[in-house]
Amino acid sequence: MINTHLLIVNTMGRNPPARPAAAPAPAEVAPATGRQPVQDRSRARQEHILGIAAELLTIGGSEHLRMSEVARQAGISIGSLYQYFPDKAALMHSLAQKHFDASRACIEAAFAEAQDLPALRRAFEQLVDEYFEICAAEPVVREVWSGLQADPALREIELKESAACGALLAQALARVRPAGKDLSSAAFLAWHLGEATVRLALGVPKAEAKRLLVAYKQMVTASLFDPA
């Protein structure tokens, strides 16, 4: 399975792996206009800002994230920062979306490898366990969660993401048990409740967290992975 920890942390802007420098493009294949290099610099600046924001979230939490400090740490003016992110909510939105995009890529890869119902169940359970470990180890993920809960617009994004991931699970179930009943609603509920279960497990002692995760997986198995 894809290393979800590496994928999610890298896309949140923290500690990306070193890559060899790309060779410069030959002059004859350079873009006809000057727009592409500007776009590349803009994307790089945006990623740099998000990386700074992720580090500040880790240090001080979402309640103490200040746009002025993000600008200072990024080495840009506050006016330049607002050109990329007009307010803190927009900044949190982008961080949350990166987290969701990385998570969904891992989910798609894990489910694609499952060729039967037992394999799909194992993939689902492994995703739950890995997600808990990621959230326990990475404060930035938890702080993005806090931002999601504090803003109604961001909560709506989370709900839509639960629906999208639930749909991926429902599609995988239909593939490995095509004669079964429609499980789309149950898959959506399973995914959305999974987020709540992981958050709850993070706030209790480790032994209790393990029991909660086991109970959650047993409930999902009974509703989604029982071949009867």
PEGI-V877165 format. One record per residue. N is the residue number from 1. RES is the residue in three letters. SS is DSSP state (A for helix, B for strand, O for the rest). Layout:
{{N;RES;SS} {N;RES;SS}}
This chain:
{{1;MET;O} {2;ILE;O} {3;ASN;O} {4;THR;A} {5;HIS;A} {6;LEU;A} {7;LEU;A} {8;ILE;A} {9;VAL;A} {10;ASN;A} {11;THR;A} {12;MET;O} {13;GLY;O} {14;ARG;O} {15;ASN;O} {16;PRO;O} {17;PRO;O} {18;ALA;O} {19;ARG;O} {20;PRO;O} {21;ALA;O} {22;ALA;O} {23;ALA;O} {24;PRO;O} {25;ALA;O} {26;PRO;O} {27;ALA;A} {28;GLU;A} {29;VAL;A} {30;ALA;O} {31;PRO;O} {32;ALA;O} {33;THR;O} {34;GLY;O} {35;ARG;A} {36;GLN;A} {37;PRO;A} {38;VAL;A} {39;GLN;A} {40;ASP;A} {41;ARG;A} {42;SER;A} {43;ARG;A} {44;ALA;A} {45;ARG;A} {46;GLN;A} {47;GLU;A} {48;HIS;A} {49;ILE;A} {50;LEU;A} {51;GLY;A} {52;ILE;A} {53;ALA;A} {54;ALA;A} {55;GLU;A} {56;LEU;A} {57;LEU;A} {58;THR;A} {59;ILE;A} {60;GLY;A} {61;GLY;O} {62;SER;A} {63;GLU;A} {64;HIS;A} {65;LEU;O} {66;ARG;O} {67;MET;A} {68;SER;A} {69;GLU;A} {70;VAL;A} {71;ALA;A} {72;ARG;A} {73;GLN;A} {74;ALA;A} {75;GLY;O} {76;ILE;O} {77;SER;O} {78;ILE;A} {79;GLY;A} {80;SER;A} {81;LEU;A} {82;TYR;A} {83;GLN;A} {84;TYR;A} {85;PHE;O} {86;PRO;O} {87;ASP;O} {88;LYS;A} {89;ALA;A} {90;ALA;A} {91;LEU;A} {92;MET;A} {93;HIS;A} {94;SER;A} {95;LEU;A} {96;ALA;A} {97;GLN;A} {98;LYS;A} {99;HIS;A} {100;PHE;A} {101;ASP;A} {102;ALA;A} {103;SER;A} {104;ARG;A} {105;ALA;A} {106;CYS;A} {107;ILE;A} {108;GLU;A} {109;ALA;A} {110;ALA;A} {111;PHE;A} {112;ALA;A} {113;GLU;A} {114;ALA;O} {115;GLN;O} {116;ASP;O} {117;LEU;A} {118;PRO;A} {119;ALA;A} {120;LEU;A} {121;ARG;A} {122;ARG;A} {123;ALA;A} {124;PHE;A} {125;GLU;A} {126;GLN;A} {127;LEU;A} {128;VAL;A} {129;ASP;A} {130;GLU;A} {131;TYR;A} {132;PHE;A} {133;GLU;A} {134;ILE;A} {135;CYS;A} {136;ALA;A} {137;ALA;A} {138;GLU;O} {139;PRO;A} {140;VAL;A} {141;VAL;A} {142;ARG;A} {143;GLU;A} {144;VAL;A} {145;TRP;A} {146;SER;A} {147;GLY;A} {148;LEU;A} {149;GLN;A} {150;ALA;A} {151;ASP;O} {152;PRO;A} {153;ALA;A} {154;LEU;A} {155;ARG;A} {156;GLU;A} {157;ILE;A} {158;GLU;A} {159;LEU;A} {160;LYS;A} {161;GLU;A} {162;SER;A} {163;ALA;A} {164;ALA;A} {165;CYS;A} {166;GLY;A} {167;ALA;A} {168;LEU;A} {169;LEU;A} {170;ALA;A} {171;GLN;A} {172;ALA;A} {173;LEU;A} {174;ALA;A} {175;ARG;A} {176;VAL;A} {177;ARG;O} {178;PRO;O} {179;ALA;O} {180;GLY;O} {181;LYS;O} {182;ASP;O} {183;LEU;O} {184;SER;A} {185;SER;A} {186;ALA;A} {187;ALA;A} {188;PHE;A} {189;LEU;A} {190;ALA;A} {191;TRP;A} {192;HIS;A} {193;LEU;A} {194;GLY;A} {195;GLU;A} {196;ALA;A} {197;THR;A} {198;VAL;A} {199;ARG;A} {200;LEU;A} {201;ALA;A} {202;LEU;A} {203;GLY;O} {204;VAL;O} {205;PRO;O} {206;LYS;A} {207;ALA;A} {208;GLU;A} {209;ALA;A} {210;LYS;A} {211;ARG;A} {212;LEU;A} {213;LEU;A} {214;VAL;A} {215;ALA;A} {216;TYR;A} {217;LYS;A} {218;GLN;A} {219;MET;A} {220;VAL;A} {221;THR;A} {222;ALA;A} {223;SER;A} {224;LEU;A} {225;PHE;A} {226;ASP;O} {227;PRO;O} {228;ALA;O}}
